[in-house]
Structure formats: structure tokens, C-alpha cells
Amino acid sequence: MKIWRMHPDGSGQEPVTHDEFNDWFPHPSPDGRWLVFLSYEPDVIGHPENRDVQLRLMPLAGGEVRVLAKLFGGQGTINVPSWSPDSRRLAFVSYQWVPANSEPDRGG
């Protein structure tokens, strides 16, 4: 599970990500300078929900991949275009897992 790029006609295929993580849901910034994506640990199959993941950022011109956040999420964390129009901010979803059979803490 890696992120690749290619020309519109399907030629010139080349990998964008090269490390041990499983990368999903790439979102290029509106200005074309950045790519944000979700990374799972190497042992995760597919792109499930309810997992520890990393939201990572890389410059499209090449360079270091940066971890923006380590969070609990997965499928649904960054499924839709999430960049602000000026490419300075992005939105994502993180949540806390609460098992269905647990009672909420009522503070008493």
C-alpha cells in the first residue's frame, strides 16, 4: 500500500512514498506544493477504522515526510478533500474508541 503518481494517460508510473508504512488517502494541496496522507503501521491490512494512524505531509517537489499527528482513527480520518483554499490548513477526524457495551462515566 503505497502512493503512486502517473501521467493522465497511465504512463510514467512512479512511487511517491517509499518507507515501511502503508499509505492511503493522498490529498494534494490546492497550490500543488504538498501531499497529506494517512499512514498505517506495516502489519495493518487494508485501511480499517479504529486504528492508531499517522497523518503525514510531504512536499510534492521531493523532500522529507513529516508527521503532522499521531491519532486514533483510520478509515474516515481524511476521506474527503480537507485542505483550506489557501493550502495553509487542513481538517481531519480523530476520535476516542468507546466499546458499545460500556457505560458512560457519569462523574460520580
MOPAC internal coordinates of N, CA, C and O (Angstrom, degrees):
PM7 1SCF
backbone

  N    0.0000 0     0.00 0     0.00 0    0    0    0
  C    1.4321 1     0.00 0     0.00 0    1    0    0
  C    1.5195 1   108.23 1     0.00 0    2    1    0
  O    1.2310 1   121.60 1   -82.98 1    3    2    1
  N    1.2770 1   114.54 1    97.02 1    3    2    1
  C    1.4586 1   123.05 1  -179.81 1    5    3    2
  C    1.5125 1   109.12 1  -131.29 1    6    5    3
  O    1.2310 1   120.88 1   -13.38 1    7    6    5
  N    1.2956 1   115.92 1   166.62 1    7    6    5
  C    1.4595 1   121.64 1   177.08 1    9    7    6
  C    1.5211 1   107.73 1  -103.39 1   10    9    7
  O    1.2310 1   121.02 1   -49.13 1   11   10    9
  N    1.3228 1   115.66 1   130.87 1   11   10    9
  C    1.4529 1   123.10 1  -179.47 1   13   11   10
  C    1.5205 1   110.19 1  -121.70 1   14   13   11
  O    1.2310 1   120.82 1   -19.26 1   15   14   13
  N    1.3153 1   116.04 1   160.74 1   15   14   13
  C    1.4669 1   121.16 1   171.62 1   17   15   14
  C    1.5145 1   108.48 1  -129.12 1   18   17   15
  O    1.2310 1   121.33 1   -22.86 1   19   18   17
  N    1.3445 1   115.06 1   157.14 1   19   18   17
  C    1.4589 1   120.71 1   178.53 1   21   19   18
  C    1.5168 1   108.91 1  -159.01 1   22   21   19
  O    1.2310 1   120.99 1   -12.92 1   23   22   21
  N    1.3068 1   115.70 1   167.08 1   23   22   21
  C    1.4591 1   122.15 1   176.23 1   25   23   22
  C    1.5295 1   108.77 1   -73.57 1   26   25   23
  O    1.2310 1   119.81 1   -21.84 1   27   26   25
  N    1.3361 1   117.96 1   158.16 1   27   26   25
  C    1.4712 1   120.28 1  -179.42 1   29   27   26
  C    1.5293 1   114.21 1   -54.31 1   30   29   27
  O    1.2310 1   119.70 1   152.37 1   31   30   29
  N    1.3247 1   118.17 1   -27.63 1   31   30   29
  C    1.4667 1   120.29 1  -179.73 1   33   31   30
  C    1.5353 1   112.72 1   -85.60 1   34   33   31
  O    1.2310 1   120.16 1  -177.10 1   35   34   33
  N    1.3468 1   117.29 1     2.90 1   35   34   33
  C    1.4633 1   121.50 1   178.41 1   37   35   34
  C    1.5181 1   114.25 1    92.33 1   38   37   35
  O    1.2310 1   119.85 1   173.11 1   39   38   37
  N    1.3091 1   117.90 1    -6.89 1   39   38   37
  C    1.4664 1   120.99 1   179.40 1   41   39   38
  C    1.5328 1   110.21 1   -84.66 1   42   41   39
  O    1.2310 1   121.14 1    -9.41 1   43   42   41
  N    1.3152 1   115.42 1   170.59 1   43   42   41
  C    1.4689 1   121.15 1   175.55 1   45   43   42
  C    1.5184 1   113.59 1    66.64 1   46   45   43
  O    1.2310 1   120.10 1  -145.48 1   47   46   45
  N    1.3148 1   117.41 1    34.52 1   47   46   45
  C    1.4598 1   120.52 1  -179.12 1   49   47   46
  C    1.5244 1   110.58 1   -68.26 1   50   49   47
  O    1.2310 1   121.02 1   -48.39 1   51   50   49
  N    1.3503 1   115.66 1   131.61 1   51   50   49
  C    1.4589 1   120.47 1   178.34 1   53   51   50
  C    1.5240 1   109.94 1  -150.26 1   54   53   51
  O    1.2310 1   120.41 1   -36.55 1   55   54   53
  N    1.3399 1   116.81 1   143.45 1   55   54   53
  C    1.4702 1   119.19 1   178.73 1   57   55   54
  C    1.5225 1   111.04 1   -71.27 1   58   57   55
  O    1.2310 1   120.97 1   -35.31 1   59   58   57
  N    1.3162 1   115.75 1   144.69 1   59   58   57
  C    1.4645 1   122.34 1   176.52 1   61   59   58
  C    1.5268 1   109.86 1   -99.53 1   62   61   59
  O    1.2310 1   120.52 1   138.33 1   63   62   61
  N    1.3347 1   116.61 1   -41.67 1   63   62   61
  C    1.4633 1   120.47 1   178.47 1   65   63   62
  C    1.5251 1   109.04 1  -103.03 1   66   65   63
  O    1.2310 1   120.72 1   -33.96 1   67   66   65
  N    1.3414 1   116.23 1   146.04 1   67   66   65
  C    1.4676 1   121.02 1  -170.86 1   69   67   66
  C    1.5212 1   114.46 1  -135.72 1   70   69   67
  O    1.2310 1   119.13 1  -169.94 1   71   70   69
  N    1.3171 1   119.27 1    10.06 1   71   70   69
  C    1.4688 1   118.07 1  -175.30 1   73   71   70
  C    1.5213 1   111.44 1  -103.03 1   74   73   71
  O    1.2310 1   120.58 1    12.21 1   75   74   73
  N    1.3220 1   116.50 1  -167.79 1   75   74   73
  C    1.4575 1   120.98 1  -172.88 1   77   75   74
  C    1.5247 1   114.08 1   -80.42 1   78   77   75
  O    1.2310 1   119.40 1   170.25 1   79   78   77
  N    1.3220 1   118.76 1    -9.75 1   79   78   77
  C    1.4569 1   121.20 1  -177.71 1   81   79   78
  C    1.5251 1   111.70 1   -75.91 1   82   81   79
  O    1.2310 1   121.10 1   -20.48 1   83   82   81
  N    1.3315 1   115.51 1   159.52 1   83   82   81
  C    1.4589 1   122.38 1   173.22 1   85   83   82
  C    1.5313 1   107.31 1   -97.18 1   86   85   83
  O    1.2310 1   120.42 1   -65.83 1   87   86   85
  N    1.3075 1   116.81 1   114.17 1   87   86   85
  C    1.4610 1   122.47 1  -170.55 1   89   87   86
  C    1.5240 1   111.39 1  -105.94 1   90   89   87
  O    1.2310 1   121.46 1   -43.34 1   91   90   89
  N    1.3322 1   114.81 1   136.66 1   91   90   89
  C    1.4663 1   122.02 1  -177.00 1   93   91   90
  C    1.5205 1   110.44 1  -141.19 1   94   93   91
  O    1.2310 1   121.18 1   -14.84 1   95   94   93
  N    1.3308 1   115.35 1   165.16 1   95   94   93
  C    1.4632 1   125.15 1   169.74 1   97   95   94
  C    1.5337 1   113.75 1    55.97 1   98   97   95
  O    1.2310 1   119.44 1  -122.64 1   99   98   97
  N    1.3194 1   118.67 1    57.36 1   99   98   97
  C    1.4643 1   120.27 1   178.87 1  101   99   98
  C    1.5344 1   111.05 1   -71.49 1  102  101   99
  O    1.2310 1   120.99 1   -42.84 1  103  102  101
  N    1.3176 1   115.71 1   137.16 1  103  102  101
  C    1.4596 1   122.02 1   178.36 1  105  103  102
  C    1.5279 1   109.08 1  -133.03 1  106  105  103
  O    1.2310 1   119.98 1   -74.75 1  107  106  105
  N    1.3329 1   117.63 1   105.25 1  107  106  105
  C    1.4692 1   119.23 1   176.29 1  109  107  106
  C    1.5225 1   110.28 1   -71.74 1  110  109  107
  O    1.2310 1   121.26 1   -34.00 1  111  110  109
  N    1.3147 1   115.19 1   146.00 1  111  110  109
  C    1.4680 1   120.13 1   178.12 1  113  111  110
  C    1.5284 1   109.91 1   -71.43 1  114  113  111
  O    1.2310 1   120.13 1   -25.74 1  115  114  113
  N    1.3389 1   117.36 1   154.26 1  115  114  113
  C    1.4663 1   120.38 1   179.93 1  117  115  114
  C    1.5370 1   113.97 1   -57.12 1  118  117  115
  O    1.2310 1   120.03 1   149.73 1  119  118  117
  N    1.3382 1   117.56 1   -30.27 1  119  118  117
  C    1.4675 1   119.57 1  -179.90 1  121  119  118
  C    1.5397 1   112.56 1   -84.98 1  122  121  119
  O    1.2310 1   120.28 1   178.90 1  123  122  121
  N    1.3440 1   117.06 1    -1.10 1  123  122  121
  C    1.4540 1   120.99 1   176.95 1  125  123  122
  C    1.5141 1   115.68 1    75.95 1  126  125  123
  O    1.2310 1   119.91 1  -169.98 1  127  126  125
  N    1.3223 1   117.77 1    10.02 1  127  126  125
  C    1.4638 1   120.67 1  -176.94 1  129  127  126
  C    1.5271 1   113.99 1   -93.87 1  130  129  127
  O    1.2310 1   119.75 1   155.55 1  131  130  129
  N    1.3268 1   118.08 1   -24.45 1  131  130  129
  C    1.4615 1   121.48 1  -170.05 1  133  131  130
  C    1.5133 1   111.81 1  -130.10 1  134  133  131
  O    1.2310 1   121.58 1   -23.20 1  135  134  133
  N    1.3310 1   114.59 1   156.80 1  135  134  133
  C    1.4551 1   122.17 1   172.98 1  137  135  134
  C    1.5200 1   107.00 1  -131.77 1  138  137  135
  O    1.2310 1   120.51 1   -57.05 1  139  138  137
  N    1.3166 1   116.62 1   122.95 1  139  138  137
  C    1.4587 1   121.32 1   174.03 1  141  139  138
  C    1.5260 1   106.88 1  -107.76 1  142  141  139
  O    1.2310 1   120.78 1   -36.83 1  143  142  141
  N    1.3287 1   116.11 1   143.17 1  143  142  141
  C    1.4626 1   120.33 1  -178.37 1  145  143  142
  C    1.5138 1   109.79 1  -156.55 1  146  145  143
  O    1.2310 1   121.09 1   -13.03 1  147  146  145
  N    1.3166 1   115.52 1   166.97 1  147  146  145
  C    1.4491 1   122.91 1  -178.61 1  149  147  146
  C    1.5233 1   109.23 1  -103.47 1  150  149  147
  O    1.2310 1   120.29 1   -43.80 1  151  150  149
  N    1.3291 1   117.05 1   136.20 1  151  150  149
  C    1.4614 1   121.50 1   179.77 1  153  151  150
  C    1.5207 1   111.01 1  -123.14 1  154  153  151
  O    1.2310 1   121.64 1   -48.63 1  155  154  153
  N    1.3285 1   114.47 1   131.37 1  155  154  153
  C    1.4608 1   123.10 1   175.20 1  157  155  154
  C    1.5242 1   108.47 1  -102.77 1  158  157  155
  O    1.2310 1   120.80 1   -21.09 1  159  158  157
  N    1.3262 1   116.08 1   158.91 1  159  158  157
  C    1.4580 1   121.08 1   174.02 1  161  159  158
  C    1.5347 1   109.22 1   -62.14 1  162  161  159
  O    1.2310 1   119.74 1   -24.24 1  163  162  161
  N    1.3337 1   118.10 1   155.76 1  163  162  161
  C    1.4684 1   121.83 1  -176.07 1  165  163  162
  C    1.5266 1   115.58 1   -58.73 1  166  165  163
  O    1.2310 1   119.86 1   153.66 1  167  166  165
  N    1.3335 1   117.87 1   -26.34 1  167  166  165
  C    1.4698 1   119.65 1  -177.49 1  169  167  166
  C    1.5284 1   114.14 1   -84.97 1  170  169  167
  O    1.2310 1   119.64 1   176.83 1  171  170  169
  N    1.3181 1   118.29 1    -3.17 1  171  170  169
  C    1.4712 1   121.89 1  -178.96 1  173  171  170
  C    1.5246 1   109.53 1   -83.31 1  174  173  171
  O    1.2310 1   121.13 1   -47.55 1  175  174  173
  N    1.3252 1   115.45 1   132.45 1  175  174  173
  C    1.4615 1   121.48 1   178.76 1  177  175  174
  C    1.5226 1   108.91 1  -100.14 1  178  177  175
  O    1.2310 1   120.62 1   -49.32 1  179  178  177
  N    1.3155 1   116.42 1   130.68 1  179  178  177
  C    1.4593 1   120.59 1   179.99 1  181  179  178
  C    1.5096 1   111.96 1    76.21 1  182  181  179
  O    1.2310 1   121.01 1    29.45 1  183  182  181
  N    1.3296 1   115.68 1  -150.55 1  183  182  181
  C    1.4618 1   121.36 1  -179.25 1  185  183  182
  C    1.5296 1   109.11 1  -137.22 1  186  185  183
  O    1.2310 1   120.74 1  -113.00 1  187  186  185
  N    1.3572 1   116.20 1    67.00 1  187  186  185
  C    1.4631 1   120.75 1  -175.41 1  189  187  186
  C    1.5302 1   113.12 1   -74.88 1  190  189  187
  O    1.2310 1   121.59 1   -14.93 1  191  190  189
  N    1.3193 1   114.56 1   165.07 1  191  190  189
  C    1.4609 1   121.26 1   172.02 1  193  191  190
  C    1.5228 1   108.70 1   -85.58 1  194  193  191
  O    1.2310 1   121.14 1    -6.96 1  195  194  193
  N    1.3199 1   115.42 1   173.04 1  195  194  193
  C    1.4682 1   122.96 1   173.68 1  197  195  194
  C    1.5268 1   113.34 1    59.12 1  198  197  195
  O    1.2310 1   121.04 1  -128.78 1  199  198  197
  N    1.3044 1   115.62 1    51.22 1  199  198  197
  C    1.4676 1   121.86 1   179.61 1  201  199  198
  C    1.5286 1   109.13 1  -136.53 1  202  201  199
  O    1.2310 1   121.22 1   -20.62 1  203  202  201
  N    1.3183 1   115.26 1   159.38 1  203  202  201
  C    1.4607 1   120.31 1   169.14 1  205  203  202
  C    1.5180 1   107.20 1   -75.89 1  206  205  203
  O    1.2310 1   120.40 1   -50.93 1  207  206  205
  N    1.3141 1   116.84 1   129.07 1  207  206  205
  C    1.4566 1   122.61 1  -178.61 1  209  207  206
  C    1.5263 1   109.46 1  -137.48 1  210  209  207
  O    1.2310 1   121.57 1    -9.53 1  211  210  209
  N    1.3219 1   114.60 1   170.47 1  211  210  209
  C    1.4561 1   121.23 1   173.89 1  213  211  210
  C    1.5241 1   108.55 1  -122.95 1  214  213  211
  O    1.2310 1   120.85 1   -44.37 1  215  214  213
  N    1.3026 1   115.99 1   135.63 1  215  214  213
  C    1.4537 1   121.72 1   170.88 1  217  215  214
  C    1.5209 1   105.28 1   -94.94 1  218  217  215
  O    1.2310 1   120.60 1   -61.10 1  219  218  217
  N    1.3470 1   116.45 1   118.90 1  219  218  217
  C    1.4669 1   119.80 1  -173.35 1  221  219  218
  C    1.5195 1   111.07 1  -122.51 1  222  221  219
  O    1.2310 1   121.31 1   -24.79 1  223  222  221
  N    1.3128 1   115.09 1   155.21 1  223  222  221
  C    1.4587 1   123.64 1  -176.06 1  225  223  222
  C    1.5164 1   109.33 1  -130.46 1  226  225  223
  O    1.2310 1   120.72 1   -42.62 1  227  226  225
  N    1.3272 1   116.22 1   137.38 1  227  226  225
  C    1.4623 1   119.59 1   174.88 1  229  227  226
  C    1.5224 1   109.80 1  -140.18 1  230  229  227
  O    1.2310 1   120.30 1   -32.83 1  231  230  229
  N    1.3229 1   117.04 1   147.17 1  231  230  229
  C    1.4659 1   120.13 1   174.56 1  233  231  230
  C    1.5300 1   109.26 1   -73.67 1  234  233  231
  O    1.2310 1   119.98 1   -46.63 1  235  234  233
  N    1.3194 1   117.64 1   133.37 1  235  234  233
  C    1.4612 1   120.63 1  -178.81 1  237  235  234
  C    1.5221 1   112.80 1   -68.68 1  238  237  235
  O    1.2310 1   120.08 1   159.51 1  239  238  237
  N    1.3138 1   117.45 1   -20.49 1  239  238  237
  C    1.4619 1   120.63 1   177.59 1  241  239  238
  C    1.5245 1   111.66 1   -78.34 1  242  241  239
  O    1.2310 1   120.55 1   174.93 1  243  242  241
  N    1.3436 1   116.55 1    -5.07 1  243  242  241
  C    1.4597 1   121.09 1  -178.22 1  245  243  242
  C    1.5092 1   110.34 1   109.76 1  246  245  243
  O    1.2310 1   120.94 1   -29.09 1  247  246  245
  N    1.2995 1   115.81 1   150.91 1  247  246  245
  C    1.4609 1   120.57 1   179.27 1  249  247  246
  C    1.5077 1   111.24 1   138.12 1  250  249  247
  O    1.2310 1   121.36 1     6.62 1  251  250  249
  N    1.3104 1   115.00 1  -173.38 1  251  250  249
  C    1.4591 1   122.68 1  -175.35 1  253  251  250
  C    1.5228 1   112.49 1   -67.81 1  254  253  251
  O    1.2310 1   121.37 1   -38.91 1  255  254  253
  N    1.3324 1   114.98 1   141.09 1  255  254  253
  C    1.4566 1   121.74 1   171.27 1  257  255  254
  C    1.5217 1   107.18 1   -84.54 1  258  257  255
  O    1.2310 1   120.36 1   -47.75 1  259  258  257
  N    1.3269 1   116.92 1   132.25 1  259  258  257
  C    1.4622 1   122.85 1  -178.50 1  261  259  258
  C    1.5187 1   110.37 1  -113.58 1  262  261  259
  O    1.2310 1   119.99 1   -41.69 1  263  262  261
  N    1.3201 1   117.62 1   138.31 1  263  262  261
  C    1.4611 1   121.93 1   174.31 1  265  263  262
  C    1.5212 1   107.84 1   -84.11 1  266  265  263
  O    1.2310 1   120.77 1   -60.94 1  267  266  265
  N    1.3349 1   116.12 1   119.06 1  267  266  265
  C    1.4622 1   120.68 1   176.85 1  269  267  266
  C    1.5171 1   111.32 1   -85.18 1  270  269  267
  O    1.2310 1   120.61 1   142.16 1  271  270  269
  N    1.3393 1   116.44 1   -37.84 1  271  270  269
  C    1.4596 1   120.54 1  -178.17 1  273  271  270
  C    1.5240 1   109.82 1  -158.59 1  274  273  271
  O    1.2310 1   121.23 1   -36.39 1  275  274  273
  N    1.3149 1   115.25 1   143.61 1  275  274  273
  C    1.4605 1   122.10 1   168.47 1  277  275  274
  C    1.5180 1   104.54 1  -108.39 1  278  277  275
  O    1.2310 1   120.79 1   -55.86 1  279  278  277
  N    1.3347 1   116.10 1   124.14 1  279  278  277
  C    1.4486 1   118.54 1  -172.43 1  281  279  278
  C    1.5128 1   111.91 1  -150.17 1  282  281  279
  O    1.2310 1   121.07 1    -8.37 1  283  282  281
  N    1.3269 1   115.56 1   171.63 1  283  282  281
  C    1.4591 1   122.66 1   175.11 1  285  283  282
  C    1.5163 1   106.24 1   -96.61 1  286  285  283
  O    1.2310 1   120.63 1   -56.77 1  287  286  285
  N    1.3054 1   116.40 1   123.23 1  287  286  285
  C    1.4577 1   119.91 1  -177.85 1  289  287  286
  C    1.5063 1   109.86 1  -177.46 1  290  289  287
  O    1.2310 1   121.02 1    60.20 1  291  290  289
  N    1.3160 1   115.65 1  -119.80 1  291  290  289
  C    1.4544 1   121.70 1  -178.82 1  293  291  290
  C    1.5038 1   110.61 1   117.41 1  294  293  291
  O    1.2310 1   120.73 1    43.03 1  295  294  293
  N    1.3402 1   116.20 1  -136.97 1  295  294  293
  C    1.4655 1   121.19 1   178.16 1  297  295  294
  C    1.5291 1   108.05 1   -50.69 1  298  297  295
  O    1.2310 1   119.81 1   -60.78 1  299  298  297
  N    1.2967 1   117.97 1   119.22 1  299  298  297
  C    1.4575 1   122.29 1  -178.26 1  301  299  298
  C    1.5205 1   113.90 1   105.84 1  302  301  299
  O    1.2310 1   119.58 1   167.74 1  303  302  301
  N    1.3261 1   118.41 1   -12.26 1  303  302  301
  C    1.4642 1   120.21 1  -178.50 1  305  303  302
  C    1.5239 1   112.11 1   -68.88 1  306  305  303
  O    1.2310 1   120.48 1   139.00 1  307  306  305
  N    1.3196 1   116.68 1   -41.00 1  307  306  305
  C    1.4628 1   120.41 1  -178.95 1  309  307  306
  C    1.5332 1   108.49 1  -149.87 1  310  309  307
  O    1.2310 1   120.96 1  -116.28 1  311  310  309
  N    1.3211 1   115.77 1    63.72 1  311  310  309
  C    1.4622 1   121.21 1  -177.46 1  313  311  310
  C    1.5220 1   114.36 1   -87.57 1  314  313  311
  O    1.2310 1   120.24 1   157.72 1  315  314  313
  N    1.2994 1   117.14 1   -22.28 1  315  314  313
  C    1.4627 1   120.77 1  -175.62 1  317  315  314
  C    1.5256 1   109.20 1  -116.77 1  318  317  315
  O    1.2310 1   119.82 1   -20.34 1  319  318  317
  N    1.3273 1   117.95 1   159.66 1  319  318  317
  C    1.4690 1   118.75 1   176.63 1  321  319  318
  C    1.5263 1   110.22 1   -53.89 1  322  321  319
  O    1.2310 1   120.99 1   -54.70 1  323  322  321
  N    1.3001 1   115.72 1   125.30 1  323  322  321
  C    1.4569 1   120.71 1  -170.44 1  325  323  322
  C    1.5195 1   114.58 1  -122.70 1  326  325  323
  O    1.2310 1   119.64 1  -178.00 1  327  326  325
  N    1.3070 1   118.29 1     2.00 1  327  326  325
  C    1.4643 1   121.57 1  -178.57 1  329  327  326
  C    1.5265 1   111.20 1   -78.36 1  330  329  327
  O    1.2310 1   120.82 1   -34.06 1  331  330  329
  N    1.3244 1   116.03 1   145.94 1  331  330  329
  C    1.4616 1   119.75 1   169.40 1  333  331  330
  C    1.5339 1   107.57 1   -72.95 1  334  333  331
  O    1.2310 1   119.57 1   -23.86 1  335  334  333
  N    1.3282 1   118.43 1   156.14 1  335  334  333
  C    1.4698 1   120.50 1  -177.45 1  337  335  334
  C    1.5319 1   114.43 1   -56.65 1  338  337  335
  O    1.2310 1   120.14 1   152.09 1  339  338  337
  N    1.3440 1   117.33 1   -27.91 1  339  338  337
  C    1.4696 1   119.97 1  -178.97 1  341  339  338
  C    1.5385 1   112.76 1   -90.50 1  342  341  339
  O    1.2310 1   119.91 1  -175.93 1  343  342  341
  N    1.3198 1   117.77 1     4.07 1  343  342  341
  C    1.4724 1   123.56 1   178.39 1  345  343  342
  C    1.5262 1   113.75 1    64.86 1  346  345  343
  O    1.2310 1   119.96 1  -160.57 1  347  346  345
  N    1.3175 1   117.67 1    19.43 1  347  346  345
  C    1.4661 1   120.31 1  -178.63 1  349  347  346
  C    1.5216 1   113.37 1   -98.97 1  350  349  347
  O    1.2310 1   120.05 1   162.88 1  351  350  349
  N    1.3329 1   117.52 1   -17.12 1  351  350  349
  C    1.4610 1   121.17 1  -177.67 1  353  351  350
  C    1.5209 1   109.64 1  -139.37 1  354  353  351
  O    1.2310 1   121.28 1   -21.53 1  355  354  353
  N    1.3249 1   115.15 1   158.47 1  355  354  353
  C    1.4575 1   119.05 1   172.19 1  357  355  354
  C    1.5127 1   109.27 1  -145.66 1  358  357  355
  O    1.2310 1   121.50 1   -23.46 1  359  358  357
  N    1.3148 1   114.73 1   156.54 1  359  358  357
  C    1.4609 1   121.92 1  -179.30 1  361  359  358
  C    1.5212 1   109.03 1  -111.26 1  362  361  359
  O    1.2310 1   120.84 1   -32.80 1  363  362  361
  N    1.3272 1   116.00 1   147.20 1  363  362  361
  C    1.4536 1   121.63 1   175.67 1  365  363  362
  C    1.5202 1   108.11 1  -152.13 1  366  365  363
  O    1.2310 1   120.62 1   -10.23 1  367  366  365
  N    1.3229 1   116.41 1   169.77 1  367  366  365
  C    1.4584 1   122.20 1  -177.29 1  369  367  366
  C    1.5263 1   109.25 1  -115.17 1  370  369  367
  O    1.2310 1   120.83 1   -47.81 1  371  370  369
  N    1.3227 1   116.01 1   132.19 1  371  370  369
  C    1.4522 1   123.16 1   170.37 1  373  371  370
  C    1.5183 1   106.75 1  -132.46 1  374  373  371
  O    1.2310 1   120.19 1   -28.85 1  375  374  373
  N    1.3044 1   117.25 1   151.15 1  375  374  373
  C    1.4535 1   120.08 1  -177.68 1  377  375  374
  C    1.5158 1   109.95 1  -151.79 1  378  377  375
  O    1.2310 1   121.02 1    -8.60 1  379  378  377
  N    1.3090 1   115.65 1   171.40 1  379  378  377
  C    1.4595 1   121.81 1   177.78 1  381  379  378
  C    1.5188 1   108.23 1  -109.81 1  382  381  379
  O    1.2310 1   120.20 1   -45.26 1  383  382  381
  N    1.3258 1   117.23 1   134.74 1  383  382  381
  C    1.4623 1   122.30 1  -179.96 1  385  383  382
  C    1.5233 1   109.64 1   -77.70 1  386  385  383
  O    1.2310 1   120.40 1   -54.00 1  387  386  385
  N    1.3246 1   116.84 1   126.00 1  387  386  385
  C    1.4621 1   122.88 1   174.91 1  389  387  386
  C    1.5197 1   106.63 1  -125.28 1  390  389  387
  O    1.2310 1   119.69 1   -68.82 1  391  390  389
  N    1.3433 1   118.20 1   111.18 1  391  390  389
  C    1.4714 1   120.05 1  -179.78 1  393  391  390
  C    1.5314 1   111.41 1   -55.50 1  394  393  391
  O    1.2310 1   120.21 1   -36.11 1  395  394  393
  N    1.3209 1   117.20 1   143.89 1  395  394  393
  C    1.4650 1   123.12 1  -175.12 1  397  395  394
  C    1.5199 1   113.18 1   -60.43 1  398  397  395
  O    1.2310 1   119.38 1   150.45 1  399  398  397
  N    1.3150 1   118.79 1   -29.55 1  399  398  397
  C    1.4629 1   120.57 1  -176.30 1  401  399  398
  C    1.5252 1   113.16 1   -93.57 1  402  401  399
  O    1.2310 1   119.27 1  -171.90 1  403  402  401
  N    1.3138 1   119.00 1     8.10 1  403  402  401
  C    1.4572 1   119.94 1  -178.36 1  405  403  402
  C    1.5263 1   110.29 1   -91.37 1  406  405  403
  O    1.2310 1   121.30 1   -28.76 1  407  406  405
  N    1.3010 1   115.12 1   151.24 1  407  406  405
  C    1.4599 1   121.78 1   176.99 1  409  407  406
  C    1.5263 1   108.70 1   -90.51 1  410  409  407
  O    1.2310 1   120.11 1   -40.30 1  411  410  409
  N    1.3236 1   117.39 1   139.70 1  411  410  409
  C    1.4741 1   118.97 1   177.13 1  413  411  410
  C    1.5327 1   111.26 1   -66.08 1  414  413  411
  O    1.2310 1   121.27 1   -32.42 1  415  414  413
  N    1.3270 1   115.17 1   147.58 1  415  414  413
  C    1.4567 1   121.32 1   176.90 1  417  415  414
  C    1.5337 1   107.77 1   -74.21 1  418  417  415
  O    1.2310 1   120.46 1   -60.13 1  419  418  417
  N    1.3157 1   116.73 1   119.87 1  419  418  417
  C    1.4641 1   121.51 1  -177.79 1  421  419  418
  C    1.5272 1   111.80 1   -98.41 1  422  421  419
  O    1.2310 1   120.70 1  -172.32 1  423  422  421
  N    1.3406 1   116.27 1     7.68 1  423  422  421
  C    1.4494 1   119.95 1   175.00 1  425  423  422
  C    1.5205 1   114.81 1    69.30 1  426  425  423
  O    1.2310 1   119.19 1  -153.74 1  427  426  425
  N    1.2901 1   119.15 1    26.26 1  427  426  425
  C    1.4534 1   118.31 1  -177.11 1  429  427  426
  C    1.4242 1   112.12 1  -141.14 1  430  429  427
  O    1.2310 1   120.10 1   180.00 1  431  430  429

